[in-house]
């Protein structure tokens, strides 16, 4: 049995007084495709960014490929060469061509020769369908093409784990399919992937597991088809219903699922007058009461 | 105060007001109380002009009011178009329904007469044509008047005598090279020191940040002349060292001052590189220094290029301060040469003119080069 690629235990992250992750436990095995879904503000992106230490966790431990990255002695740059990340805003280097983007890290970090780096780069560009645009600058490409180049750039480091932070959220709807196709091929070739996404169809068809997060906690976790087809928790059900049927919102339900903060008044259109008490907390599938029903803690660990 | 002299004094205003007077006959001109009172005030101030009363405000008011509102002969023709157009519009209007229905809403709403401002009787295209005519007309009028006022004979005598130039001529090119030497020496010091200071200001160590801030505030607060004095006389005295050449002294002094400004520009450029770039580079496993070197600084360079060009141009002109160090004839730079030649008996100003041209020879191609480079970046940035 392969050791898990990612092991997150008790992860907590606070930005100042605001606790964004309130205790996350997650295990990702080799070849797993885990899709993280949830409302905005739930901490999905923060979780992903903590995995490759773009954010420093406040508490808890993260083990990547057997290495404890929360250990202050760890050489994080070495670890990151095995983890590829794809961002919502692509983040291609504008001063380099596509080929330059793909070979820059290979040459400076992995110390590959120019020829070897170009070979790997062309191979990955072929995988994403862009080998004819190798000499273009990122600004000359469309959003979908830029994101595919970003995926190829991450793949050129031969990572063991790929992290995707809402890769299609900034794309023209027609181009979303190209990027999802590339991600599907990657998943089918056995890459371990953690994908934060709003594309439920992708999560259901390509994902092995889906993790539903809300307010800094994992509310529900399960096989993709099961969670998206028939979620167990009420919160997940409401979320999926709203995402998959956006025109189904009644006037009385306006603002019901806005992210809540302490002291926020009741958001519903009907109950606009006065503070009707703290907003209801959604009960969790595994029955862990305390964290779910308490208020958002203001102390920083 | 003869009539002829009055006419001469008032000639600019007569020229530019001509079309204003014509425009005044258009329906809608001077319609608002504000315009009328402004015109009246301007007239009073202008009338006081030849008697030396309120001279400065007179110039200001007249310029501000008459040049936009007036024009010259060219605008008259366009203004005439406007007049005839509006006369035609008036004629056409009287053929239509009674005034009560001006709003065009029909019988039921005929009590809703929307009052039309009188100035709207000019068609928009005519109005634009009149305004453009006024603008160009004013420009032509000012140029013509200035040309008439200038004493060309005297100017050519003072600024364009080849004789005076002949005295300075053998030194112009060597001193031009000296200016370039001092400028680029100072620029070298400024860029390297500025980069170091910028990185210090951005560093994690609070001590480095404090030191960099202190340096920048100190050298931005002092006039460059004082620093040149300090380096030329103060430092050799205090540290008991001898700085061999004027070029080195100039490079140190001007470079230190310029580095303070350069550091702030470079720091702003580095901070302007989007955070996502750094995140992407770090995610690929690049170290902090590799990220800075390969991703951040190349992008910051493009952002920082306009302020840096500014600095070079300012340095070119700051080299004129080098004279306080005490220069031999072979160390003169352009401004010192100009100052020396000014005291020539015949047309010393000529040299000044020639030397100004030399300065432009440095700064204008620099600007051109940088615009070319920016366009090159623009292609990559699209």
Interface residues (C-beta under 8 A of the other chain):
Chain A: X52 X54 X77 X78 X80 X81 X83 X84 X85 X87 X89 X91 X92 X93 X94 X95 X104 X105 X108 X109 X110 X137 X139 X140 X150 X153 X154 X157
Chain B: X274 X276 X277 X279 X280 X281 X282 X283 X284 X285 X286 X287 X290 X294 X295 X298 X299 X302 X379 X380 X381 X382
